Amino acid sequence: MPLVIQVFDRLIWYAVGDIELVRSLCQGVTHIGKKTSQGFGAVDYWNVETCPEDWSEIGPNGLTRAIPLKGNMQAGNIQKHTIRPPYWLQDNSRVCIMPEEL
């Protein structure tokens, strides 16, 4: 059974909260994704820094993540997308407005 993996030089997340608490939480995360017990998804280091504004949904270049569609929201790229793990579980899927790069 082939295992498809992707290698990234960085992942960027935007979050709202106490920066010291976020740093503390990140220190316990040594791997991300599936098959971590087999060495996949290893994290070299975490760089937590402040951001001038709240970019957890919308940043300077548009949407930063999938946003569940609510009411009369107008959008171009609308898809069904899972919003929380486990991502294979269809109950966690919502119709979302998607950023251009996802």
Secondary structure as GFF3:
##gff-version 3
##sequence-region A 1 102
A	DSSP	alpha_helix	19	27	.	.	.	ID=ss1
A	DSSP	three_ten_helix	36	38	.	.	.	ID=ss2
A	DSSP	beta_strand	58	59	.	.	.	ID=ss3
A	DSSP	beta_strand	62	63	.	.	.	ID=ss4
A	DSSP	beta_strand	67	68	.	.	.	ID=ss5
A	DSSP	beta_strand	78	82	.	.	.	ID=ss6
A	DSSP	three_ten_helix	90	92	.	.	.	ID=ss7
A	DSSP	beta_strand	93	97	.	.	.	ID=ss8
###
